[in-house]
Amino acid sequence: MIEQVPSKVDMDKLVSLCKRRGFIFPSSEIYGGMGACYDYGPLGVELKNNVKKAWWKAVVQQRDDMVGLDASILMHPQTWVASGHVEGFADPLVECKQCKQRWRADHIKDGKCPACGGELTEPRMFNLMFKTFVGPVEDEASVAYLRPETAQGIFVNFQNVLNSTRKKLPFGIAQMGKSFRNEITTGNFIFRMREFEQMEIEYFVRPGTDEQWFKHWVEERFNWYTNLGIKKDNLRLRQHAKDELAHYARDCYDIEYLFPIGWSEIEGIANRTDFDLKQHAKFSGRDLSYFDEETKEHTIPYVIEPSAGVDRSVLAFLADSYDEEKDKEGLRVILRLHYALAPIKAAVLPLSRNEKLLPISREIYNSLRNCWMVQYDDAQSIGRRYRRQDEIGTPFCVTIDFQSLEDKQVTIRERDKMRQIRVPIETLASTLDAKLNYEPLEVLPPGGKKWLGFE
Ligand code: GAP
């Protein structure tokens, strides 16, 4: 449920920036759009990939106790019987008798249709899973579902991963990918979509150590957002009340972000106990226990599940980094994205289109693009070009001027404080590399002018 507290950022501004600059477009727009589906444009796909990369780095690459997985979206239909989704993954739906719009009953405040004030029907349960048919015959036996969460792909592969990696408890499996839910209430841009991406971890632990690991993951995941620049004031933890807990959960915390629509969930961390492994063991007839070499006993591990939404994270990073500054030319819009998330890391800007500047500028551009996503822009005034890069969150602009032809130096201008420094072209890449990694000044190679020169 969304708590209506005004955030400092306007959703309309974000939607408009995303469309105008190629971050996010409504899906199938030329046909009038597809409800609650969105397409990531040239900059959006970079941003989204960077969010996923940052997550993978933190939860797989930098940990000894984690491995990755990429399971298929279509799974054996029994999976969803065992998990409880066929029976219980449903929202209460009401329909307006007047305008026929449908709403989630638990989102209705005064018993009337939010659109026209009309009378509503009695609630009925509506399963959120998308159904499809596998093979040429469309009958009950060929029904399959598009996965509504990535988690179950991990549970059904528990033994495969255990046998192939010889991991010992505690260990976890991470997976990211598309999930599908036939949501009743949509809107709010990419906050609630019918096709979206999740980043999920199932962390398997010895029963009895679950509470300690639950605490660990709540902290880890909260810090992941703040380490990537989300302001602490815009992030909070909310523990689920007992009557709010999912059927499988013993405890659950939501990490909530102050979205433009109010405080709402960005990630949930649940203690799923041994529910899923037991269910899959029962329905598949397979042994999904773990043999503990120390105690020589078989046990069904407990599971801690940090489950995040890629799209909601993207929305939070966009909203949190959006900034406006008044200056003499009007309004400067800046996305103060963490450097790791910025879609374009640097822009190469020759001062003018003069043909003398072209070879050296292209040479610099070609060498930098081997390392990062870099843009080349020589259209319009340099001031305009800086603004264009600020608006998409590019941390650094590299300007080549006529003096560069003489002294083989270029100017780096930074996005956040607009400070400038001149560096030799030969140390440009290593200087940018250090800066993009937020490294201290001392690591600059010999010959590189100290970054303090910015002041
Ligand atoms: N495996 C547990 C699970 O799926 P969830 O709270 O239903 O839990 C986890 O989903 C995360 O997935 C949410 O915190 C949210 O970020 C994202 N998510 C869920 N439904 C979504 C939707 N319709 N659109 C966008 N993101 C969604």
Residues whose N, C-alpha, C, O or C-beta is under 5 A from the ligand:
A	BS01	GAP	P148 E149 A151 R181 E183 I190 F191 R192 M193 F196 Q198 E265 I266 E267 G268 S307 A308 G309 R312
